[in-house]
């Protein structure tokens, strides 16, 4: 994605609560815990960015609480970053190390999660939480596999860990998971025995909890699951309903509960329409819409007089969809109306801007004399769960920059819906006319139509189309700018080569790379090399991702020492963005230049040898492109080379490996 930023510290709502909680002296652990449990997503973001409260805490309690809240809301990226921040200050804290394993497991990085957790076990930390998170990693991995011996082994290992922890110290968390895995392993006797014991523990525990305890959600969800395991569907539905009501601010937890119930029902060959409706996830919405007409617009499209009518229509559609999480830009007009409506219904908003907020406000918000749009823009950014800046202000006048921002926004919404296993819905305020080009509302509708998903349309103006457009927008005339995927590579151990080894390097190492670029079905549309450096450009994200993995595997599969070279490896970095295609007047051949080329070049030096890293923009565009068989594991906020800033990075791998 993106350089996540918060351009204005002014706030309302939870941000104000966070500011009011500050004092001159240290803040008590109990106060920090209550604060973390009470604030909303925007407040969590501000605490994450400011570090002010955490820095004044004498214990790791706030880091733990914030990480747990981020995990509960489905924001594993921020949870991972918070844990890493906490471990820098409290490196031996057991709970933070456990949460690191959990954040990795939730992101799909099962191997890295198990390394963290197995290390804790080797140190003698056999607490049920450590064992439970480790078992959960095996369980999630097993459930992602097709039926077969590997799936069975993973599920058996998870069952053994959960059951041993439960027998050592009975607890509803380990008990229900051991019982559920016994069912999936077709051990009905163990399932009934463990589910009965766990149900009894939950009933006892629930009676000891205060009405406002955050633990009530898990106890009630577990009562739903144990009754489902015992075949009492009516009692299960009662407890799942109670859990849903208690977990409205916990979409990730609700998603985990729903997925588990679905797995158990499917294993038994049963269905429950009512259960599906009880555990229905909040819908993730990606939005686009027209700006308010400037004064004197020759052909009215969204006149200011229609603002209230459109606002009501947006509110009605959000209610009909069951929207809970929204992604949008924040221009004056439909964008701001959508974001305000999401906040009004208690939803979570994520703002994606094509360039810096101040410049965006000047060019796309504060351009209408009436409506107080600039102040509304500031209030929205203050309450957003995230604000993502995806490009450079220098491309503000180029529609490819807006198209890029739209695609990244769509990809982020797809990734979030995928992580939560939640429904996804594109929504647009559109006059159903062509003509606004790349980055416009009709291009947004067309891109979703191309994915086989019809956007919900809130009509405005005088529509003249019956069906959504299917169009490919050309690049703006004269700029030769288009959105491309870029791959930079660097030969590890190149500096160790002697003069006499250079011919072998060119023949074998560069020859291996060149041969792959010639034969691969994912070959690049442009290639360049200089010494140990590689630069490839691709038209599609899928081609770039697959070629990067092919290249990494090809280099790793050669015995370089047998060829008279040191053991060679590659660092590979992926990025995507709008760049210029030029005819280089110095060397008289084609090339690509632009700010995003520079960004891509800064990723490769920070990539560990033998791995492929990608920017969040690349991961989002890959999701928007529906790239298959490639996974993206969050690697954390990483400082790019040459002081180019701190950005989220992802480890790229083949799925199933």
KEVEXZA-966458 format. One record per residue (C-alpha): residue number from 1; x, y, z. Coordinates in steps of 0.5 Angstrom, whole numbers. Each point is the difference from the previous one (the first is absolute). Layout:
BEGIN
NUM|X|Y|Z $
...
***
This chain:
BEGIN
1|0|0|0 $
2|3|5|2 $
3|3|5|4 $
4|-5|0|6 $
5|-1|7|3 $
6|-4|5|4 $
7|0|7|-2 $
8|-3|3|5 $
9|0|-1|8 $
10|-7|3|1 $
11|-5|-5|1 $
12|-7|-1|3 $
13|-3|-6|3 $
14|5|-5|3 $
15|6|4|-2 $
16|-2|5|5 $
17|-1|-5|5 $
18|7|-2|-1 $
19|3|7|0 $
20|-4|1|7 $
21|3|-6|3 $
22|7|3|0 $
23|3|2|6 $
24|7|2|3 $
25|1|-6|3 $
26|0|-7|-1 $
27|-6|-3|-2 $
28|-3|-6|4 $
29|0|-7|-4 $
30|-8|0|2 $
31|-1|6|-3 $
32|4|-2|-6 $
33|-4|-6|-1 $
34|-7|3|1 $
35|3|5|-6 $
36|2|-5|-5 $
37|-7|-3|1 $
38|-4|6|0 $
39|3|4|-6 $
40|-2|-1|-8 $
41|4|-2|-6 $
42|2|7|-1 $
43|2|1|7 $
44|4|-7|0 $
45|4|3|-6 $
46|1|7|3 $
47|3|-4|6 $
48|4|-5|-5 $
49|3|6|-3 $
50|2|5|5 $
51|3|-5|5 $
52|-1|5|6 $
53|-4|-4|4 $
54|4|-6|-1 $
55|6|3|1 $
56|-2|3|7 $
57|-3|-7|2 $
58|5|-4|5 $
59|-3|-6|-2 $
60|-1|-4|-7 $
61|-8|0|2 $
62|-2|5|-5 $
63|4|-3|-6 $
64|-3|-7|2 $
65|-7|4|0 $
66|0|3|-6 $
67|3|-6|-4 $
68|-6|-4|3 $
69|-5|6|-3 $
70|3|0|-6 $
71|0|-8|-1 $
72|-7|0|2 $
73|-2|6|-5 $
74|4|-4|-6 $
75|5|4|0 $
76|6|-4|0 $
77|5|4|-3 $
78|-1|5|5 $
79|0|-5|6 $
80|7|-3|-3 $
81|3|7|0 $
82|-2|2|7 $
83|3|-7|3 $
84|6|2|-4 $
85|0|7|3 $
86|-1|-3|7 $
87|5|-6|0 $
88|5|6|-2 $
89|-1|3|7 $
90|-2|-7|4 $
91|3|-5|-4 $
92|-1|-6|5 $
93|-7|1|1 $
94|-3|-6|-1 $
95|-7|2|-2 $
96|3|5|-5 $
97|4|-6|-3 $
98|-7|-4|0 $
99|-3|5|-4 $
100|5|0|-5 $
101|-1|-7|-1 $
102|-8|1|-1 $
103|1|6|-4 $
104|5|-4|-5 $
105|-5|-6|0 $
106|-6|5|-1 $
107|4|3|-6 $
108|1|-7|-3 $
109|7|0|2 $
110|0|-7|3 $
111|7|-2|0 $
112|2|6|3 $
113|-5|0|5 $
114|2|-7|2 $
115|7|2|1 $
116|-2|5|5 $
117|-4|-4|4 $
118|4|-6|-1 $
119|6|4|3 $
120|-4|2|6 $
121|-2|-7|1 $
122|8|-2|0 $
123|1|5|5 $
124|-5|-3|5 $
125|-6|4|-2 $
126|-6|-5|0 $
127|-5|4|2 $
128|-7|-1|-3 $
129|0|6|-4 $
130|7|-2|-3 $
131|-2|-7|-2 $
132|-7|3|-2 $
133|3|5|-5 $
134|4|-5|-3 $
135|-5|-5|0 $
136|-4|5|-4 $
137|5|1|-5 $
138|0|-8|-2 $
139|-8|0|0 $
140|0|6|-5 $
141|5|-3|-4 $
142|-4|-6|0 $
143|-6|3|-2 $
144|3|3|-6 $
145|2|-6|-3 $
146|-4|-5|-4 $
147|-2|-7|3 $
148|7|-4|0 $
149|5|-3|5 $
150|3|7|1 $
151|-6|3|2 $
152|-2|-6|5 $
153|7|1|3 $
154|0|8|1 $
155|-7|-1|3 $
156|2|-6|5 $
157|6|4|2 $
158|-5|6|2 $
159|-4|-5|3 $
160|5|-3|5 $
161|3|7|2 $
162|-7|2|2 $
163|-2|-6|3 $
164|6|-1|4 $
165|0|8|3 $
166|-8|-2|1 $
167|2|-6|4 $
168|6|4|4 $
169|-5|6|2 $
170|-7|-1|-3 $
171|-2|7|-3 $
172|-6|1|-5 $
173|5|3|-5 $
174|4|-6|-1 $
175|-6|-5|1 $
176|-4|2|-5 $
177|5|0|-5 $
178|2|-7|2 $
179|-7|-2|-1 $
180|-1|3|-7 $
181|6|-3|-2 $
182|-2|-7|2 $
183|-6|1|-4 $
184|4|2|-6 $
185|4|-6|1 $
186|-6|-5|1 $
187|1|-1|7 $
188|-7|1|3 $
189|1|-3|7 $
190|5|5|1 $
191|-4|5|-3 $
192|-6|-1|5 $
193|5|-1|6 $
194|4|7|-1 $
195|-6|4|-3 $
196|-4|-2|7 $
197|5|2|4 $
198|2|6|-3 $
199|-8|2|0 $
200|0|-1|7 $
201|6|5|1 $
202|-3|5|-4 $
203|-6|0|4 $
204|4|1|6 $
205|4|5|-2 $
206|-5|4|-3 $
207|-4|1|7 $
208|7|3|2 $
209|1|5|-5 $
210|-3|7|1 $
211|-5|3|-5 $
212|5|4|-4 $
213|6|-5|0 $
214|3|0|-7 $
215|1|-8|1 $
216|-8|-1|0 $
217|1|0|-7 $
218|4|-6|-1 $
219|-3|-4|6 $
220|-7|1|-4 $
221|3|-2|-7 $
222|3|-6|4 $
223|-7|-2|2 $
224|-2|1|-7 $
225|5|-5|-2 $
226|0|-5|5 $
227|-8|-1|-1 $
228|1|0|-7 $
229|5|-6|1 $
230|-5|-3|4 $
231|-5|0|-5 $
232|-5|5|4 $
233|-1|5|-6 $
234|-5|4|3 $
235|4|1|7 $
236|6|2|-5 $
237|-4|5|-4 $
238|-2|3|7 $
239|8|1|2 $
240|2|2|-6 $
241|-5|6|-1 $
242|2|2|7 $
243|7|0|-2 $
244|-1|4|-6 $
245|-3|5|4 $
246|6|1|5 $
247|5|0|-6 $
248|-3|5|-5 $
249|7|4|1 $
250|4|-7|-2 $
251|-1|-1|-7 $
252|6|-5|0 $
253|-2|-4|6 $
254|-7|0|-3 $
255|3|-3|-6 $
256|4|-5|3 $
257|-6|-2|4 $
258|-4|-1|-7 $
259|5|-3|-4 $
260|1|-6|6 $
261|-8|-1|0 $
262|0|0|-7 $
263|6|-6|0 $
264|-4|-4|5 $
265|-7|1|-3 $
266|4|-2|-7 $
267|3|-6|3 $
268|-6|-3|3 $
269|-4|1|-7 $
270|-5|5|3 $
271|-2|7|-1 $
272|-3|6|4 $
273|-3|6|-4 $
274|-1|3|7 $
275|7|-1|3 $
276|3|3|-7 $
277|-5|6|2 $
278|2|1|7 $
279|7|0|-2 $
280|0|4|-6 $
281|6|4|-1 $
282|0|8|-1 $
283|1|1|-7 $
284|6|4|-3 $
285|-2|5|-5 $
286|5|3|-5 $
287|-3|7|-2 $
288|1|5|-6 $
289|-5|6|-2 $
290|0|7|-3 $
291|2|6|3 $
292|-5|6|1 $
293|0|4|-6 $
294|4|6|-1 $
295|-3|7|-1 $
296|-2|1|-7 $
297|1|-8|-2 $
298|-3|0|-7 $
299|-3|-7|0 $
300|-3|-1|8 $
301|2|-6|3 $
302|-1|0|7 $
303|-2|7|2 $
304|0|3|7 $
305|-7|0|1 $
306|0|-8|-1 $
307|5|-1|6 $
308|-6|-2|5 $
309|-4|-4|-4 $
310|7|-4|-2 $
311|2|-1|7 $
312|-7|-3|2 $
313|1|-5|-6 $
314|7|-2|2 $
315|-2|-1|7 $
316|-6|-4|-2 $
317|5|-4|-4 $
318|5|-1|5 $
319|-6|-3|5 $
320|-2|-4|-5 $
321|7|-3|-2 $
322|1|-1|8 $
323|7|4|-1 $
324|5|0|6 $
325|6|2|-4 $
326|1|5|-5 $
327|6|2|-5 $
328|0|6|-4 $
329|3|7|-2 $
330|-2|6|3 $
331|-2|5|-5 $
332|-5|5|1 $
333|-7|-3|-2 $
334|-2|-7|0 $
335|7|-3|3 $
336|-1|5|6 $
337|-8|-2|1 $
338|2|-7|0 $
339|5|0|5 $
340|-4|4|4 $
341|-6|-5|0 $
342|5|-5|2 $
343|2|3|6 $
344|-7|2|1 $
345|-2|-7|0 $
346|6|-2|5 $
347|4|-3|-6 $
348|8|0|-1 $
349|3|4|-5 $
350|6|0|-4 $
351|2|6|-5 $
352|4|-1|-6 $
353|3|6|-3 $
354|4|1|-7 $
355|5|5|4 $
356|1|4|6 $
357|-6|2|4 $
358|2|7|0 $
359|1|0|-8 $
360|-7|-4|-1 $
361|-4|5|5 $
362|2|6|-5 $
363|-1|-4|-6 $
364|-6|-4|1 $
365|-3|2|6 $
366|0|7|2 $
367|-2|2|-7 $
368|-8|2|1 $
369|-1|6|4 $
370|-6|-3|3 $
371|-1|-6|4 $
372|6|0|5 $
373|3|-5|-3 $
374|7|1|2 $
375|-2|0|8 $
376|-4|-7|-2 $
377|7|-3|-3 $
378|4|2|6 $
379|-5|-3|5 $
380|-1|-7|-4 $
381|8|0|-1 $
382|0|1|8 $
383|-5|-6|1 $
384|3|-5|-5 $
385|3|-7|2 $
386|5|1|-6 $
387|2|6|-5 $
388|4|-3|-5 $
389|4|4|-5 $
390|2|-4|-6 $
391|3|5|-5 $
392|4|7|-1 $
393|-3|7|-1 $
394|4|1|-6 $
395|-5|-5|-4 $
396|-6|3|3 $
397|-2|3|-7 $
398|0|-7|-3 $
399|-6|-4|0 $
400|5|-6|0 $
401|1|2|7 $
402|-7|0|2 $
403|-1|-7|-3 $
404|6|-3|4 $
405|-3|3|6 $
406|-7|-4|-2 $
407|3|-6|-1 $
408|4|0|6 $
409|-6|2|4 $
410|-4|-6|-3 $
411|6|-5|1 $
412|0|2|8 $
413|-7|-1|0 $
414|0|-7|-3 $
415|6|-2|5 $
416|-4|3|6 $
417|-6|-4|-2 $
418|4|-6|-1 $
419|4|0|6 $
420|-7|1|4 $
421|-4|-5|-5 $
422|-5|5|0 $
423|-4|2|-6 $
424|3|6|-5 $
425|-5|5|-4 $
426|2|5|-5 $
427|-4|6|1 $
428|0|7|-5 $
429|-4|6|0 $
430|0|1|-8 $
431|-4|3|-5 $
432|1|-6|-5 $
433|4|4|-5 $
434|6|-1|-3 $
435|6|5|-1 $
436|3|1|7 $
437|6|-4|-2 $
438|5|-4|4 $
439|-1|1|7 $
440|-7|2|-1 $
441|-6|-3|3 $
442|-2|-4|-7 $
443|7|-3|0 $
444|-1|-2|7 $
445|-7|-3|-2 $
446|3|-3|-6 $
447|6|-3|4 $
448|-5|-4|5 $
449|-4|-2|-6 $
450|6|-3|-3 $
451|1|-4|6 $
452|-7|-3|-1 $
453|-3|4|6 $
454|-5|5|-1 $
455|1|7|4 $
456|-6|2|3 $
457|-2|7|-3 $
458|-3|6|4 $
459|-3|4|-6 $
460|2|7|-1 $
461|-2|5|-6 $
462|-3|-2|-6 $
463|2|-7|-1 $
464|1|-3|-7 $
465|3|-7|0 $
466|-4|-6|1 $
467|6|-5|2 $
468|7|2|3 $
469|6|1|-5 $
470|5|-5|-2 $
471|6|5|-2 $
472|7|0|0 $
473|2|8|1 $
474|6|2|-4 $
475|6|4|3 $
476|-1|7|0 $
477|3|3|-6 $
478|7|2|-1 $
479|2|-3|7 $
480|2|-7|-1 $
481|-2|-2|7 $
482|-3|-6|2 $
483|-1|-5|6 $
484|6|-5|0 $
485|3|-5|4 $
486|7|0|2 $
487|5|-5|2 $
488|7|2|3 $
489|6|-5|1 $
490|7|0|3 $
491|5|-6|0 $
492|2|-1|7 $
493|7|-2|1 $
494|2|4|-7 $
495|5|4|4 $
496|4|-6|2 $
497|1|-2|-8 $
498|7|0|-2 $
499|2|3|-7 $
500|1|-7|-3 $
501|-7|-2|2 $
502|-3|6|-3 $
503|-1|-4|-7 $
504|-3|-6|4 $
505|-5|5|3 $
506|-2|3|-6 $
507|-1|-7|-4 $
508|-3|-4|6 $
509|-4|5|5 $
510|-2|5|-5 $
511|-1|-6|-6 $
512|-5|-3|5 $
513|-4|6|1 $
514|0|2|-7 $
515|-2|-7|-2 $
516|-6|0|5 $
517|-2|7|-3 $
518|0|-3|-7 $
519|-4|-6|2 $
520|-5|1|6 $
521|-7|1|-2 $
522|0|6|5 $
523|6|3|-4 $
524|1|8|1 $
525|-2|5|-5 $
526|7|4|2 $
527|6|-2|3 $
528|7|3|1 $
529|6|-2|4 $
530|6|4|3 $
531|6|-4|3 $
532|-4|-4|6 $
533|-6|4|-1 $
534|-7|-2|-3 $
535|-6|4|-3 $
536|-6|-3|-3 $
537|-7|3|-1 $
538|-6|-4|-1 $
539|-7|2|-3 $
540|-4|-4|6 $
541|1|-2|7 $
542|-1|-7|-1 $
543|6|-1|-5 $
544|5|4|4 $
545|-2|-4|7 $
546|1|-7|-4 $
547|6|3|-3 $
548|3|2|6 $
549|-1|-7|3 $
550|3|-4|-6 $
551|6|5|0 $
552|1|-1|8 $
553|-1|-8|-1 $
554|5|0|-6 $
555|6|3|3 $
556|-1|-4|7 $
557|0|-6|-4 $
558|7|0|-3 $
559|6|-2|3 $
560|4|6|-1 $
561|6|-2|3 $
562|1|-6|-5 $
563|0|5|-5 $
564|6|4|3 $
565|-4|5|3 $
566|-2|2|8 $
567|-7|-2|2 $
568|-5|5|-4 $
569|-6|2|2 $
570|-5|6|-2 $
571|-4|5|4 $
572|-6|2|-4 $
573|-5|6|1 $
574|-7|1|-3 $
575|-4|6|0 $
576|-5|3|-5 $
577|-2|7|-2 $
578|-1|5|-6 $
579|6|1|-4 $
580|3|3|-6 $
581|2|-4|-6 $
582|5|4|-4 $
583|5|0|-5 $
584|7|1|3 $
585|4|5|-4 $
586|6|-2|3 $
587|1|-7|-2 $
588|-6|0|-5 $
589|-4|-5|3 $
590|-7|-1|4 $
591|0|1|7 $
592|-5|1|6 $
593|1|6|5 $
594|-4|3|6 $
595|-1|1|7 $
596|-2|-7|1 $
597|6|-3|-4 $
598|4|3|6 $
599|-5|-3|5 $
600|1|-7|-3 $
601|8|1|0 $
602|0|2|7 $
603|-4|-7|2 $
604|5|-5|-3 $
605|6|2|5 $
606|-4|-1|6 $
607|-3|-7|-2 $
608|4|-6|3 $
609|4|-4|-4 $
610|-4|-6|-4 $
611|-7|4|1 $
612|-5|4|-4 $
613|-3|6|4 $
614|-5|4|-3 $
615|-3|7|2 $
616|-7|0|2 $
617|-2|4|-6 $
618|2|-6|-4 $
619|-4|-5|5 $
620|-6|4|-1 $
621|0|0|-7 $
622|2|-7|-1 $
623|-7|-1|4 $
624|-4|5|-4 $
625|3|-4|-6 $
626|-2|-7|3 $
627|7|-3|0 $
628|0|-7|2 $
629|5|-5|3 $
630|4|6|3 $
631|0|1|8 $
632|2|7|3 $
633|2|-1|7 $
634|1|7|4 $
635|7|1|2 $
636|-1|7|4 $
637|1|7|-1 $
638|7|0|-3 $
639|5|6|-1 $
640|2|1|-8 $
641|7|1|-2 $
642|3|7|-1 $
643|-5|3|5 $
644|-6|-1|-4 $
645|-5|-1|5 $
646|-4|-5|4 $
647|-5|-5|-4 $
648|-3|-6|2 $
649|3|-6|-4 $
650|-2|-7|-2 $
651|4|-7|-1 $
652|-3|-3|-6 $
653|0|-7|0 $
654|-4|-6|-4 $
655|-6|-2|3 $
656|0|-7|3 $
657|8|1|2 $
***
